[in-house]
Amino acid sequence: MFSLASYNAGFGHVKDAQRLARQLGLRDDKWFHNVESAMLLLQKNIIINMHDLATSVAVSR
């Protein structure tokens, strides 16, 4: 999936989503429900405080 995502969205955007996934406590090496979720957040141009979001994601699990 990473190859297809890189082709469609661009390598840099996928790397940004992987970085965001790590910051959210998700796995940056798994696409579904991990990097995919981070990519969707980036796609929506959601501006967030990373610490608060990471905390809220951890609490909701």
Order of alpha helices (4+ residues) and beta strands (2+ residues): alpha-alpha-alpha-alpha
